[in-house]
Amino acid sequence: MVSETVMFNMKPLRQAIAMKGWRQGDVAEATGFSDGTISKVLNGLNSSAKTVKQIADVVGVDMKDLVDMVESTQ
């Protein structure tokens, strides 16, 4: 079985948040996620693609700008 792992580069997301003048709490409020979830996503910890996409959509970042690499393993 082949498995693909998508790695996310959170730098564009963090930059977009800063450019909006937002803090982590602002992102949490706008997305409905907890501060802890936002922290984990911004630090690249255990983030599902669905969660990252929801945050990226609110902040105005295209998901393709966040995809760092795809690894295939067997």
All heavy atoms as TSV, in Angstrom:
chain	resi	resn	atom	element	x	y	z
A	1	MET	N	N	0.837	-1.169	0.000
A	1	MET	CA	C	0.000	0.000	0.000
A	1	MET	C	C	0.891	1.245	0.000
A	1	MET	O	O	1.848	1.335	0.740
A	1	MET	CB	C	-0.908	-0.004	1.231
A	1	MET	CG	C	-1.728	1.251	1.298
A	1	MET	SD	S	-2.598	1.593	2.851
A	1	MET	CE	C	-3.513	0.139	3.155
A	2	VAL	N	N	0.540	2.230	-0.812
A	2	VAL	CA	C	1.285	3.482	-0.881
A	2	VAL	C	C	0.559	4.516	-0.035
A	2	VAL	O	O	-0.653	4.669	-0.129
A	2	VAL	CB	C	1.405	3.980	-2.337
A	2	VAL	CG1	C	2.073	5.330	-2.380
A	2	VAL	CG2	C	2.166	2.975	-3.178
A	3	SER	N	N	1.308	5.209	0.786
A	3	SER	CA	C	0.745	6.245	1.641
A	3	SER	C	C	1.427	7.569	1.326
A	3	SER	O	O	2.631	7.612	1.134
A	3	SER	CB	C	0.985	5.873	3.101
A	3	SER	OG	O	0.547	6.904	3.943
A	4	GLU	N	N	0.641	8.631	1.266
A	4	GLU	CA	C	1.205	9.954	1.012
A	4	GLU	C	C	1.051	10.819	2.245
A	4	GLU	O	O	-0.003	10.810	2.885
A	4	GLU	CB	C	0.511	10.626	-0.171
A	4	GLU	CG	C	0.787	9.952	-1.488
A	4	GLU	CD	C	0.188	10.705	-2.648
A	4	GLU	OE1	O	-0.703	11.542	-2.450
A	4	GLU	OE2	O	0.617	10.445	-3.761
A	5	THR	N	N	2.096	11.521	2.576
A	5	THR	CA	C	2.084	12.446	3.693
A	5	THR	C	C	2.307	13.852	3.155
A	5	THR	O	O	3.275	14.089	2.443
A	5	THR	CB	C	3.201	12.113	4.705
A	5	THR	OG1	O	3.018	10.779	5.150
A	5	THR	CG2	C	3.162	13.054	5.888
A	6	VAL	N	N	1.404	14.738	3.472
A	6	VAL	CA	C	1.534	16.123	3.032
A	6	VAL	C	C	2.113	16.931	4.184
A	6	VAL	O	O	1.613	16.878	5.300
A	6	VAL	CB	C	0.173	16.709	2.613
A	6	VAL	CG1	C	0.308	18.167	2.223
A	6	VAL	CG2	C	-0.430	15.903	1.485
A	7	MET	N	N	3.170	17.644	3.896
A	7	MET	CA	C	3.788	18.514	4.888
A	7	MET	C	C	3.362	19.947	4.569
A	7	MET	O	O	3.300	20.323	3.409
A	7	MET	CB	C	5.313	18.402	4.824
A	7	MET	CG	C	5.835	16.978	4.962
A	7	MET	SD	S	5.515	16.253	6.563
A	7	MET	CE	C	6.618	17.189	7.570
A	8	PHE	N	N	3.068	20.718	5.594
A	8	PHE	CA	C	2.649	22.095	5.396
A	8	PHE	C	C	3.726	23.065	5.846
A	8	PHE	O	O	4.345	22.882	6.877
A	8	PHE	CB	C	1.360	22.386	6.174
A	8	PHE	CG	C	0.173	21.601	5.696
A	8	PHE	CD1	C	-0.295	20.529	6.420
A	8	PHE	CD2	C	-0.464	21.934	4.514
A	8	PHE	CE1	C	-1.387	19.789	5.987
A	8	PHE	CE2	C	-1.553	21.216	4.062
A	8	PHE	CZ	C	-2.011	20.142	4.802
A	9	ASN	N	N	3.913	24.108	5.062
A	9	ASN	CA	C	4.793	25.212	5.417
A	9	ASN	C	C	3.891	26.299	5.984
A	9	ASN	O	O	3.131	26.926	5.243
A	9	ASN	CB	C	5.537	25.695	4.169
A	9	ASN	CG	C	6.376	26.924	4.421
A	9	ASN	OD1	O	6.476	27.397	5.548
A	9	ASN	ND2	N	6.974	27.447	3.384
A	10	MET	N	N	3.973	26.548	7.264
A	10	MET	CA	C	3.074	27.492	7.918
A	10	MET	C	C	3.531	28.947	7.827
A	10	MET	O	O	2.808	29.845	8.234
A	10	MET	CB	C	2.883	27.102	9.384
A	10	MET	CG	C	2.153	25.810	9.549
A	10	MET	SD	S	0.522	25.921	8.785
A	10	MET	CE	C	0.185	24.209	8.535
A	11	LYS	N	N	4.716	29.177	7.283
A	11	LYS	CA	C	5.226	30.553	7.215
A	11	LYS	C	C	4.268	31.499	6.477
A	11	LYS	O	O	3.975	32.581	6.989
A	11	LYS	CB	C	6.613	30.566	6.579
A	11	LYS	CG	C	7.272	31.933	6.622
A	11	LYS	CD	C	8.691	31.888	6.097
A	11	LYS	CE	C	9.315	33.260	6.167
A	11	LYS	NZ	N	10.692	33.254	5.661
A	12	PRO	N	N	3.736	31.127	5.296
A	12	PRO	CA	C	2.798	32.035	4.620
A	12	PRO	C	C	1.541	32.307	5.443
A	12	PRO	O	O	1.006	33.423	5.419
A	12	PRO	CB	C	2.443	31.301	3.318
A	12	PRO	CG	C	3.576	30.372	3.083
A	12	PRO	CD	C	4.038	29.960	4.455
A	13	LEU	N	N	1.087	31.324	6.191
A	13	LEU	CA	C	-0.092	31.501	7.032
A	13	LEU	C	C	0.212	32.470	8.178
A	13	LEU	O	O	-0.555	33.398	8.432
A	13	LEU	CB	C	-0.545	30.144	7.575
A	13	LEU	CG	C	-1.910	30.069	8.223
A	13	LEU	CD1	C	-3.005	30.519	7.273
A	13	LEU	CD2	C	-2.177	28.659	8.707
A	14	ARG	N	N	1.356	32.267	8.832
A	14	ARG	CA	C	1.748	33.180	9.922
A	14	ARG	C	C	1.946	34.603	9.403
A	14	ARG	O	O	1.560	35.582	10.061
A	14	ARG	CB	C	3.014	32.675	10.608
A	14	ARG	CG	C	2.775	31.437	11.468
A	14	ARG	CD	C	3.964	31.102	12.351
A	14	ARG	NE	N	5.185	30.866	11.616
A	14	ARG	CZ	C	5.603	29.700	11.168
A	14	ARG	NH1	N	4.879	28.627	11.393
A	14	ARG	NH2	N	6.730	29.577	10.523
A	15	GLN	N	N	2.539	34.734	8.206
A	15	GLN	CA	C	2.753	36.066	7.627
A	15	GLN	C	C	1.429	36.760	7.318
A	15	GLN	O	O	1.270	37.950	7.578
A	15	GLN	CB	C	3.601	35.958	6.357
A	15	GLN	CG	C	5.044	35.618	6.624
A	15	GLN	CD	C	5.841	35.361	5.348
A	15	GLN	OE1	O	5.295	34.951	4.325
A	15	GLN	NE2	N	7.138	35.577	5.425
A	16	ALA	N	N	0.472	36.015	6.773
A	16	ALA	CA	C	-0.833	36.596	6.448
A	16	ALA	C	C	-1.562	37.050	7.710
A	16	ALA	O	O	-2.199	38.106	7.723
A	16	ALA	CB	C	-1.681	35.588	5.676
A	17	ILE	N	N	-1.447	36.265	8.765
A	17	ILE	CA	C	-2.064	36.630	10.040
A	17	ILE	C	C	-1.438	37.920	10.565
A	17	ILE	O	O	-2.143	38.839	10.988
A	17	ILE	CB	C	-1.925	35.481	11.057
A	17	ILE	CG1	C	-2.801	34.293	10.621
A	17	ILE	CG2	C	-2.287	35.938	12.471
A	17	ILE	CD1	C	-2.516	33.002	11.356
A	18	ALA	N	N	-0.120	38.012	10.505
A	18	ALA	CA	C	0.580	39.219	10.970
A	18	ALA	C	C	0.206	40.428	10.124
A	18	ALA	O	O	0.012	41.533	10.657
A	18	ALA	CB	C	2.089	38.989	10.940
A	19	MET	N	N	0.091	40.236	8.817
A	19	MET	CA	C	-0.257	41.356	7.934
A	19	MET	C	C	-1.660	41.890	8.223
A	19	MET	O	O	-1.926	43.075	8.035
A	19	MET	CB	C	-0.128	40.942	6.470
A	19	MET	CG	C	1.320	40.797	6.025
A	19	MET	SD	S	1.494	40.338	4.288
A	19	MET	CE	C	0.859	41.798	3.500
A	20	LYS	N	N	-2.548	41.028	8.702
A	20	LYS	CA	C	-3.886	41.457	9.082
A	20	LYS	C	C	-3.880	42.160	10.443
A	20	LYS	O	O	-4.879	42.738	10.849
A	20	LYS	CB	C	-4.833	40.253	9.162
A	20	LYS	CG	C	-5.258	39.696	7.825
A	20	LYS	CD	C	-6.225	38.537	8.065
A	20	LYS	CE	C	-6.927	38.129	6.803
A	20	LYS	NZ	N	-7.952	39.071	6.370
A	21	GLY	N	N	-2.752	42.061	11.140
A	21	GLY	CA	C	-2.677	42.621	12.481
A	21	GLY	C	C	-3.379	41.746	13.506
A	21	GLY	O	O	-3.727	42.206	14.587
A	22	TRP	N	N	-3.588	40.475	13.153
A	22	TRP	CA	C	-4.275	39.546	14.038
A	22	TRP	C	C	-3.300	38.841	14.956
A	22	TRP	O	O	-2.128	38.706	14.652
A	22	TRP	CB	C	-5.007	38.488	13.228
A	22	TRP	CG	C	-6.259	38.944	12.555
A	22	TRP	CD1	C	-6.726	40.225	12.465
A	22	TRP	CD2	C	-7.197	38.137	11.855
A	22	TRP	NE1	N	-7.889	40.243	11.752
A	22	TRP	CE2	C	-8.205	38.976	11.365
A	22	TRP	CE3	C	-7.274	36.774	11.594
A	22	TRP	CZ2	C	-9.279	38.500	10.636
A	22	TRP	CZ3	C	-8.344	36.301	10.865
A	22	TRP	CH2	C	-9.344	37.154	10.403
A	23	ARG	N	N	-3.828	38.391	16.064
A	23	ARG	CA	C	-3.106	37.527	16.991
A	23	ARG	C	C	-3.781	36.159	16.965
A	23	ARG	O	O	-4.839	35.985	16.350
A	23	ARG	CB	C	-3.133	38.116	18.396
A	23	ARG	CG	C	-2.392	39.446	18.475
A	23	ARG	CD	C	-2.431	39.973	19.891
A	23	ARG	NE	N	-1.818	41.296	19.939
A	23	ARG	CZ	C	-0.569	41.511	20.300
A	23	ARG	NH1	N	0.211	40.514	20.650
A	23	ARG	NH2	N	-0.086	42.729	20.324
A	24	GLN	N	N	-3.181	35.225	17.629
A	24	GLN	CA	C	-3.710	33.858	17.658
A	24	GLN	C	C	-5.175	33.828	18.096
A	24	GLN	O	O	-5.996	33.117	17.519
A	24	GLN	CB	C	-2.856	33.030	18.607
A	24	GLN	CG	C	-3.210	31.579	18.652
A	24	GLN	CD	C	-2.220	30.807	19.488
A	24	GLN	OE1	O	-1.022	30.809	19.204
A	24	GLN	NE2	N	-2.694	30.175	20.533
A	25	GLY	N	N	-5.515	34.615	19.101
A	25	GLY	CA	C	-6.897	34.667	19.589
A	25	GLY	C	C	-7.875	35.182	18.546
A	25	GLY	O	O	-9.026	34.746	18.499
A	26	ASP	N	N	-7.417	36.122	17.718
A	26	ASP	CA	C	-8.272	36.635	16.647
A	26	ASP	C	C	-8.588	35.542	15.628
A	26	ASP	O	O	-9.712	35.437	15.139
A	26	ASP	CB	C	-7.594	37.815	15.935
A	26	ASP	CG	C	-7.323	38.980	16.864
A	26	ASP	OD1	O	-8.204	39.321	17.673
A	26	ASP	OD2	O	-6.210	39.542	16.779
A	27	VAL	N	N	-7.574	34.747	15.307
A	27	VAL	CA	C	-7.757	33.639	14.362
A	27	VAL	C	C	-8.706	32.609	14.969
A	27	VAL	O	O	-9.611	32.107	14.291
A	27	VAL	CB	C	-6.412	32.989	13.981
A	27	VAL	CG1	C	-6.635	31.829	13.024
A	27	VAL	CG2	C	-5.473	34.017	13.360
A	28	ALA	N	N	-8.532	32.322	16.247
A	28	ALA	CA	C	-9.412	31.363	16.928
A	28	ALA	C	C	-10.855	31.850	16.886
A	28	ALA	O	O	-11.776	31.081	16.564
A	28	ALA	CB	C	-8.945	31.159	18.370
A	29	GLU	N	N	-11.058	33.110	17.180
A	29	GLU	CA	C	-12.413	33.668	17.175
A	29	GLU	C	C	-13.033	33.627	15.774
A	29	GLU	O	O	-14.195	33.264	15.603
A	29	GLU	CB	C	-12.388	35.106	17.684
A	29	GLU	CG	C	-13.763	35.721	17.817
A	29	GLU	CD	C	-13.726	37.111	18.407
A	29	GLU	OE1	O	-12.850	37.394	19.257
A	29	GLU	OE2	O	-14.584	37.921	18.013
A	30	ALA	N	N	-12.242	33.959	14.770
A	30	ALA	CA	C	-12.743	34.005	13.391
A	30	ALA	C	C	-13.047	32.614	12.831
A	30	ALA	O	O	-13.927	32.470	11.977
A	30	ALA	CB	C	-11.738	34.717	12.496
A	31	THR	N	N	-12.332	31.600	13.309
A	31	THR	CA	C	-12.504	30.246	12.773
A	31	THR	C	C	-13.390	29.366	13.636
A	31	THR	O	O	-13.898	28.355	13.163
A	31	THR	CB	C	-11.147	29.531	12.632
A	31	THR	OG1	O	-10.528	29.446	13.923
A	31	THR	CG2	C	-10.236	30.240	11.647
A	32	GLY	N	N	-13.526	29.725	14.911
A	32	GLY	CA	C	-14.283	28.880	15.829
A	32	GLY	C	C	-13.439	27.785	16.461
A	32	GLY	O	O	-13.946	26.973	17.231
A	33	PHE	N	N	-12.145	27.754	16.142
A	33	PHE	CA	C	-11.242	26.789	16.757
A	33	PHE	C	C	-10.714	27.360	18.069
A	33	PHE	O	O	-10.696	28.568	18.274
A	33	PHE	CB	C	-10.060	26.472	15.837
A	33	PHE	CG	C	-10.424	25.703	14.597
A	33	PHE	CD1	C	-10.186	26.230	13.348
A	33	PHE	CD2	C	-10.999	24.448	14.681
A	33	PHE	CE1	C	-10.515	25.533	12.197
A	33	PHE	CE2	C	-11.335	23.733	13.536
A	33	PHE	CZ	C	-11.097	24.278	12.290
A	34	SER	N	N	-10.235	26.482	18.932
A	34	SER	CA	C	-9.654	26.933	20.199
A	34	SER	C	C	-8.267	27.538	19.955
A	34	SER	O	O	-7.642	27.292	18.916
A	34	SER	CB	C	-9.510	25.754	21.168
A	34	SER	OG	O	-8.513	24.858	20.704
A	35	ASP	N	N	-7.803	28.318	20.914
A	35	ASP	CA	C	-6.447	28.863	20.848
A	35	ASP	C	C	-5.424	27.740	20.723
A	35	ASP	O	O	-4.440	27.859	20.000
A	35	ASP	CB	C	-6.111	29.698	22.089
A	35	ASP	CG	C	-6.757	31.076	22.081
A	35	ASP	OD1	O	-7.214	31.523	21.017
A	35	ASP	OD2	O	-6.795	31.705	23.150
A	36	GLY	N	N	-5.663	26.640	21.440
A	36	GLY	CA	C	-4.744	25.506	21.400
A	36	GLY	C	C	-4.650	24.890	20.013
A	36	GLY	O	O	-3.558	24.541	19.552
A	37	THR	N	N	-5.789	24.776	19.336
A	37	THR	CA	C	-5.784	24.232	17.976
A	37	THR	C	C	-5.030	25.154	17.039
A	37	THR	O	O	-4.211	24.699	16.235
A	37	THR	CB	C	-7.223	24.018	17.468
A	37	THR	OG1	O	-7.851	23.038	18.295
A	37	THR	CG2	C	-7.243	23.576	16.017
A	38	ILE	N	N	-5.264	26.446	17.148
A	38	ILE	CA	C	-4.566	27.411	16.294
A	38	ILE	C	C	-3.065	27.330	16.546
A	38	ILE	O	O	-2.263	27.325	15.606
A	38	ILE	CB	C	-5.084	28.850	16.524
A	38	ILE	CG1	C	-6.583	28.950	16.212
A	38	ILE	CG2	C	-4.279	29.855	15.702
A	38	ILE	CD1	C	-6.978	28.566	14.802
A	39	SER	N	N	-2.669	27.241	17.800
A	39	SER	CA	C	-1.261	27.126	18.148
A	39	SER	C	C	-0.637	25.893	17.515
A	39	SER	O	O	0.450	25.960	16.932
A	39	SER	CB	C	-1.100	27.075	19.665
A	39	SER	OG	O	0.253	26.902	20.017
A	40	LYS	N	N	-1.318	24.761	17.623
A	40	LYS	CA	C	-0.800	23.524	17.035
A	40	LYS	C	C	-0.646	23.649	15.524
A	40	LYS	O	O	0.356	23.224	14.953
A	40	LYS	CB	C	-1.721	22.348	17.373
A	40	LYS	CG	C	-1.618	21.902	18.798
A	40	LYS	CD	C	-2.571	20.761	19.087
A	40	LYS	CE	C	-2.485	20.363	20.552
A	40	LYS	NZ	N	-3.430	19.287	20.872
A	41	VAL	N	N	-1.643	24.229	14.868
A	41	VAL	CA	C	-1.579	24.387	13.417
A	41	VAL	C	C	-0.409	25.286	13.035
A	41	VAL	O	O	0.389	24.949	12.151
A	41	VAL	CB	C	-2.904	24.944	12.860
A	41	VAL	CG1	C	-2.754	25.358	11.403
A	41	VAL	CG2	C	-4.015	23.917	13.010
A	42	LEU	N	N	-0.284	26.426	13.687
A	42	LEU	CA	C	0.773	27.380	13.335
A	42	LEU	C	C	2.167	26.833	13.627
A	42	LEU	O	O	3.140	27.269	13.018
A	42	LEU	CB	C	0.557	28.708	14.055
A	42	LEU	CG	C	-0.699	29.459	13.638
A	42	LEU	CD1	C	-0.841	30.748	14.443
A	42	LEU	CD2	C	-0.690	29.765	12.145
A	43	ASN	N	N	2.236	25.866	14.531
A	43	ASN	CA	C	3.518	25.235	14.843
A	43	ASN	C	C	3.713	23.919	14.105
A	43	ASN	O	O	4.689	23.208	14.332
A	43	ASN	CB	C	3.655	25.037	16.355
A	43	ASN	CG	C	3.888	26.354	17.056
A	43	ASN	OD1	O	4.877	27.023	16.804
A	43	ASN	ND2	N	2.959	26.749	17.901
A	44	GLY	N	N	2.765	23.588	13.216
A	44	GLY	CA	C	2.890	22.393	12.388
A	44	GLY	C	C	2.707	21.082	13.127
A	44	GLY	O	O	3.206	20.053	12.702
A	45	LEU	N	N	1.970	21.112	14.217
A	45	LEU	CA	C	1.779	19.899	15.026
A	45	LEU	C	C	0.414	19.270	14.764
A	45	LEU	O	O	-0.611	19.907	14.956
A	45	LEU	CB	C	1.881	20.240	16.517
A	45	LEU	CG	C	3.173	20.916	16.954
A	45	LEU	CD1	C	3.067	21.337	18.410
A	45	LEU	CD2	C	4.347	19.983	16.749
A	46	ASN	N	N	0.415	18.033	14.320
A	46	ASN	CA	C	-0.814	17.245	14.161
A	46	ASN	C	C	-1.968	18.030	13.545
A	46	ASN	O	O	-3.048	18.112	14.115
A	46	ASN	CB	C	-1.266	16.667	15.500
A	46	ASN	CG	C	-0.317	15.633	16.014
A	46	ASN	OD1	O	0.399	14.994	15.247
A	46	ASN	ND2	N	-0.295	15.448	17.321
A	47	SER	N	N	-1.754	18.609	12.403
A	47	SER	CA	C	-2.780	19.409	11.762
A	47	SER	C	C	-3.373	18.671	10.578
A	47	SER	O	O	-2.651	18.312	9.657
A	47	SER	CB	C	-2.180	20.733	11.284
A	47	SER	OG	O	-1.578	21.406	12.350
A	48	SER	N	N	-4.677	18.465	10.605
A	48	SER	CA	C	-5.320	17.834	9.463
A	48	SER	C	C	-5.419	18.851	8.332
A	48	SER	O	O	-5.476	20.071	8.565
A	48	SER	CB	C	-6.716	17.335	9.836
A	48	SER	OG	O	-7.614	18.420	9.985
A	49	ALA	N	N	-5.441	18.358	7.121
A	49	ALA	CA	C	-5.563	19.238	5.955
A	49	ALA	C	C	-6.861	20.035	6.024
A	49	ALA	O	O	-6.894	21.209	5.652
A	49	ALA	CB	C	-5.498	18.420	4.672
A	50	LYS	N	N	-7.914	19.419	6.534
A	50	LYS	CA	C	-9.210	20.098	6.642
A	50	LYS	C	C	-9.118	21.303	7.586
A	50	LYS	O	O	-9.610	22.387	7.273
A	50	LYS	CB	C	-10.269	19.114	7.142
A	50	LYS	CG	C	-11.644	19.705	7.240
A	50	LYS	CD	C	-12.652	18.667	7.705
A	50	LYS	CE	C	-14.020	19.292	7.868
A	50	LYS	NZ	N	-15.015	18.321	8.316
A	51	THR	N	N	-8.469	21.114	8.727
A	51	THR	CA	C	-8.316	22.204	9.692
A	51	THR	C	C	-7.450	23.315	9.115
A	51	THR	O	O	-7.796	24.499	9.216
A	51	THR	CB	C	-7.709	21.679	11.008
A	51	THR	OG1	O	-8.572	20.675	11.550
A	51	THR	CG2	C	-7.533	22.797	12.021
A	52	VAL	N	N	-6.331	22.942	8.507
A	52	VAL	CA	C	-5.440	23.944	7.900
A	52	VAL	C	C	-6.191	24.728	6.835
A	52	VAL	O	O	-6.092	25.955	6.763
A	52	VAL	CB	C	-4.177	23.282	7.310
A	52	VAL	CG1	C	-3.346	24.289	6.532
A	52	VAL	CG2	C	-3.344	22.646	8.415
A	53	LYS	N	N	-6.983	24.042	6.003
A	53	LYS	CA	C	-7.724	24.716	4.939
A	53	LYS	C	C	-8.733	25.701	5.507
A	53	LYS	O	O	-8.877	26.811	4.999
A	53	LYS	CB	C	-8.427	23.723	4.034
A	53	LYS	CG	C	-9.191	24.427	2.909
A	53	LYS	CD	C	-9.678	23.501	1.867
A	53	LYS	CE	C	-10.480	24.143	0.760
A	53	LYS	NZ	N	-10.560	25.561	0.657
A	54	GLN	N	N	-9.440	25.310	6.562
A	54	GLN	CA	C	-10.420	26.209	7.161
A	54	GLN	C	C	-9.755	27.485	7.675
A	54	GLN	O	O	-10.279	28.584	7.495
A	54	GLN	CB	C	-11.168	25.502	8.295
A	54	GLN	CG	C	-12.144	24.460	7.788
A	54	GLN	CD	C	-12.816	23.724	8.922
A	54	GLN	OE1	O	-12.199	22.890	9.593
A	54	GLN	NE2	N	-14.082	24.026	9.139
A	55	ILE	N	N	-8.617	27.343	8.294
A	55	ILE	CA	C	-7.894	28.513	8.802
A	55	ILE	C	C	-7.369	29.346	7.635
A	55	ILE	O	O	-7.506	30.565	7.623
A	55	ILE	CB	C	-6.757	28.087	9.749
A	55	ILE	CG1	C	-7.350	27.418	10.998
A	55	ILE	CG2	C	-5.881	29.279	10.132
A	55	ILE	CD1	C	-6.346	26.708	11.868
A	56	ALA	N	N	-6.780	28.680	6.647
A	56	ALA	CA	C	-6.246	29.386	5.477
A	56	ALA	C	C	-7.336	30.169	4.762
A	56	ALA	O	O	-7.111	31.317	4.339
A	56	ALA	CB	C	-5.580	28.397	4.527
A	57	ASP	N	N	-8.520	29.591	4.629
A	57	ASP	CA	C	-9.632	30.279	3.970
A	57	ASP	C	C	-10.012	31.552	4.707
A	57	ASP	O	O	-10.235	32.600	4.090
A	57	ASP	CB	C	-10.855	29.363	3.859
A	57	ASP	CG	C	-10.696	28.266	2.815
A	57	ASP	OD1	O	-9.755	28.334	1.988
A	57	ASP	OD2	O	-11.521	27.326	2.831
A	58	VAL	N	N	-10.076	31.489	6.016
A	58	VAL	CA	C	-10.447	32.661	6.822
A	58	VAL	C	C	-9.379	33.745	6.726
A	58	VAL	O	O	-9.684	34.930	6.626
A	58	VAL	CB	C	-10.693	32.259	8.299
A	58	VAL	CG1	C	-10.765	33.471	9.201
A	58	VAL	CG2	C	-11.965	31.433	8.407
A	59	VAL	N	N	-8.123	33.322	6.715
A	59	VAL	CA	C	-7.005	34.276	6.685
A	59	VAL	C	C	-6.744	34.794	5.268
A	59	VAL	O	O	-6.174	35.861	5.083
A	59	VAL	CB	C	-5.745	33.624	7.293
A	59	VAL	CG1	C	-4.534	34.524	7.205
A	59	VAL	CG2	C	-5.998	33.263	8.750
A	60	GLY	N	N	-7.176	34.025	4.260
A	60	GLY	CA	C	-6.996	34.447	2.877
A	60	GLY	C	C	-5.739	33.917	2.221
A	60	GLY	O	O	-5.142	34.578	1.374
A	61	VAL	N	N	-5.344	32.713	2.606
A	61	VAL	CA	C	-4.156	32.084	2.037
A	61	VAL	C	C	-4.596	30.873	1.228
A	61	VAL	O	O	-5.441	30.097	1.672
A	61	VAL	CB	C	-3.170	31.643	3.153
A	61	VAL	CG1	C	-2.001	30.872	2.583
A	61	VAL	CG2	C	-2.681	32.853	3.926
A	62	ASP	N	N	-4.022	30.710	0.045
A	62	ASP	CA	C	-4.324	29.562	-0.808
A	62	ASP	C	C	-3.584	28.343	-0.280
A	62	ASP	O	O	-2.394	28.413	0.032
A	62	ASP	CB	C	-3.885	29.866	-2.237
A	62	ASP	CG	C	-4.452	28.887	-3.244
A	62	ASP	OD1	O	-4.452	27.669	-2.968
A	62	ASP	OD2	O	-4.879	29.353	-4.316
A	63	MET	N	N	-4.270	27.225	-0.178
A	63	MET	CA	C	-3.654	25.997	0.328
A	63	MET	C	C	-2.405	25.601	-0.458
A	63	MET	O	O	-1.461	25.076	0.113
A	63	MET	CB	C	-4.654	24.836	0.281
A	63	MET	CG	C	-5.601	24.790	1.451
A	63	MET	SD	S	-4.792	24.429	3.026
A	63	MET	CE	C	-4.488	22.676	2.864
A	64	LYS	N	N	-2.390	25.847	-1.756
A	64	LYS	CA	C	-1.222	25.453	-2.553
A	64	LYS	C	C	0.034	26.184	-2.086
A	64	LYS	O	O	1.136	25.694	-2.280
A	64	LYS	CB	C	-1.461	25.664	-4.045
A	64	LYS	CG	C	-1.537	27.093	-4.475
A	64	LYS	CD	C	-1.774	27.215	-5.956
A	64	LYS	CE	C	-1.878	28.690	-6.317
A	64	LYS	NZ	N	-2.231	28.891	-7.689
A	65	ASP	N	N	-0.130	27.340	-1.446
A	65	ASP	CA	C	1.017	28.074	-0.920
A	65	ASP	C	C	1.552	27.459	0.372
A	65	ASP	O	O	2.639	27.827	0.824
A	65	ASP	CB	C	0.654	29.537	-0.677
A	65	ASP	CG	C	0.302	30.267	-1.964
A	65	ASP	OD1	O	0.827	29.897	-3.018
A	65	ASP	OD2	O	-0.497	31.221	-1.892
A	66	LEU	N	N	0.793	26.559	0.953
A	66	LEU	CA	C	1.183	25.945	2.221
A	66	LEU	C	C	1.757	24.550	2.070
A	66	LEU	O	O	2.388	24.034	2.987
A	66	LEU	CB	C	-0.017	25.887	3.174
A	66	LEU	CG	C	-0.686	27.219	3.514
A	66	LEU	CD1	C	-1.865	26.979	4.419
A	66	LEU	CD2	C	0.301	28.183	4.129
A	67	VAL	N	N	1.521	23.926	0.922
A	67	VAL	CA	C	2.011	22.563	0.728
A	67	VAL	C	C	3.499	22.605	0.487
A	67	VAL	O	O	3.972	23.215	-0.471
A	67	VAL	CB	C	1.270	21.863	-0.425
A	67	VAL	CG1	C	1.872	20.489	-0.684
A	67	VAL	CG2	C	-0.202	21.752	-0.115
A	68	ASP	N	N	4.242	21.962	1.369
A	68	ASP	CA	C	5.700	21.981	1.322
A	68	ASP	C	C	6.249	20.837	0.481
A	68	ASP	O	O	7.085	21.026	-0.350
A	68	ASP	CB	C	6.262	21.946	2.742
A	68	ASP	CG	C	7.664	22.454	2.842
A	68	ASP	OD1	O	8.104	23.202	1.943
A	68	ASP	OD2	O	8.345	22.090	3.810
A	69	MET	N	N	5.741	19.627	0.731
A	69	MET	CA	C	6.186	18.485	-0.041
A	69	MET	C	C	5.255	17.310	0.206
A	69	MET	O	O	4.528	17.276	1.186
A	69	MET	CB	C	7.609	18.100	0.295
A	69	MET	CG	C	7.790	17.364	1.584
A	69	MET	SD	S	9.495	16.871	1.789
A	69	MET	CE	C	9.594	17.015	3.554
A	70	VAL	N	N	5.291	16.394	-0.721
A	70	VAL	CA	C	4.512	15.160	-0.581
A	70	VAL	C	C	5.490	14.003	-0.634
A	70	VAL	O	O	6.322	13.918	-1.527
A	70	VAL	CB	C	3.468	15.028	-1.720
A	70	VAL	CG1	C	2.726	13.718	-1.595
A	70	VAL	CG2	C	2.506	16.211	-1.705
A	71	GLU	N	N	5.404	13.127	0.348
A	71	GLU	CA	C	6.262	11.957	0.406
A	71	GLU	C	C	5.420	10.714	0.188
A	71	GLU	O	O	4.341	10.599	0.754
A	71	GLU	CB	C	6.940	11.855	1.773
A	71	GLU	CG	C	7.878	12.988	2.087
A	71	GLU	CD	C	8.481	12.852	3.476
A	71	GLU	OE1	O	8.068	11.940	4.224
A	71	GLU	OE2	O	9.352	13.643	3.809
A	72	SER	N	N	5.905	9.831	-0.623
A	72	SER	CA	C	5.236	8.554	-0.815
A	72	SER	C	C	6.023	7.479	-0.090
A	72	SER	O	O	7.239	7.400	-0.208
A	72	SER	CB	C	5.161	8.203	-2.309
A	72	SER	OG	O	4.320	9.113	-2.962
A	73	THR	N	N	5.314	6.675	0.680
A	73	THR	CA	C	5.945	5.560	1.376
A	73	THR	C	C	5.160	4.300	1.055
A	73	THR	O	O	3.967	4.355	0.787
A	73	THR	CB	C	5.973	5.793	2.900
A	73	THR	OG1	O	4.630	5.989	3.353
A	73	THR	CG2	C	6.830	6.992	3.254
A	74	GLN	N	N	5.842	3.196	1.105
A	74	GLN	CA	C	5.160	1.918	0.835
A	74	GLN	C	C	5.151	1.058	2.059
A	74	GLN	O	O	5.894	1.149	2.925
A	74	GLN	CB	C	5.863	1.192	-0.305
A	74	GLN	CG	C	5.733	1.960	-1.587
A	74	GLN	CD	C	6.313	1.183	-2.778
A	74	GLN	OE1	O	6.561	-0.004	-2.697
A	74	GLN	NE2	N	6.503	1.869	-3.861
